[in-house]
Amino acid sequence: NTEALRANGYMVWLTADLETILARMAQDHATAAQRPPLQGKSPAEETAILLEERNPVYEAAADMTVDTRGRDVDTIVEGIVMATREE
């Protein structure tokens, strides 16, 4: 999948720390129903494990990395658009 994506587009990796991700998940009322624990661990434990496993893969695939902590969607999008125009 990564090869196909890289061949056909620009990959932006949106990052956030564990606390931010958990807070966002808690704000989404559908999260609990859509994301039941897969490993029998708490959401914090499971999310931390997934981040540790997946971050290196996402980082290697990304053309650009954007830290989304404390930023609203409009600010994030504006930053991505400006950065891609400069490249």
C-alpha positions in Angstrom: 0.0 0.0 0.0 2.8 2.4 0.9 4.4 2.0 -2.5 1.1 2.6 -4.3 0.4 5.7 -2.2 3.9 7.1 -2.7 3.7 6.5 -6.5 0.4 8.4 -6.7 0.5 11.1 -4.2 2.1 13.1 -1.4 2.1 11.4 2.0 1.4 13.7 5.0 1.8 12.0 8.4 -0.4 13.8 11.1 1.1 13.1 14.5 0.1 13.7 18.1 1.2 12.5 21.5 -0.6 9.8 23.3 -2.5 12.2 25.6 -3.8 14.2 22.6 -4.9 11.1 20.8 -6.7 9.7 23.9 -8.5 13.1 24.4 -9.6 13.1 20.8 -10.9 9.6 21.1 -12.8 10.4 24.3 -14.5 13.4 22.5 -15.7 11.1 19.8 -18.8 9.3 21.2 -18.7 6.7 18.4 -15.1 5.7 19.2 -16.0 3.2 21.9 -18.5 1.4 19.6 -16.2 1.6 16.6 -12.9 0.8 18.3 -13.4 -1.9 20.9 -10.2 -3.1 22.6 -8.5 -5.7 20.4 -5.9 -6.9 22.9 -7.9 -6.8 26.1 -5.9 -3.8 27.3 -7.1 -0.3 28.3 -7.4 2.3 25.5 -4.3 4.0 26.7 -2.2 0.8 26.8 -3.5 -0.4 23.4 -3.0 3.0 21.8 0.6 3.3 23.2 1.4 -0.2 21.8 0.0 0.7 18.3 1.9 4.0 18.2 5.1 2.2 19.1 4.6 -0.4 16.4 3.3 2.0 13.7 5.2 5.2 14.1 8.4 4.0 12.4 6.4 2.7 9.4 4.5 5.9 9.0 7.6 8.1 9.5 9.5 6.2 6.8 6.6 6.6 4.4 5.9 10.2 5.0 6.9 13.0 2.7 5.9 15.5 5.4 5.2 15.2 9.1 2.8 17.6 10.9 2.4 17.7 14.7 -1.2 18.3 15.3 -1.1 18.8 19.1 -3.0 21.9 20.2 -3.8 22.9 16.6 -7.3 23.1 15.0 -8.1 21.6 11.7 -8.0 24.8 9.7 -4.5 25.7 11.0 -3.2 22.2 10.2 -4.6 22.4 6.7 -3.3 25.9 6.1 0.2 24.8 7.2 0.2 21.7 4.9 -1.0 23.8 1.9 1.7 26.5 2.5 4.4 23.9 3.0 3.6 22.0 -0.1 3.5 25.2 -2.2 7.1 25.9 -1.0 8.4 22.5 -2.2 
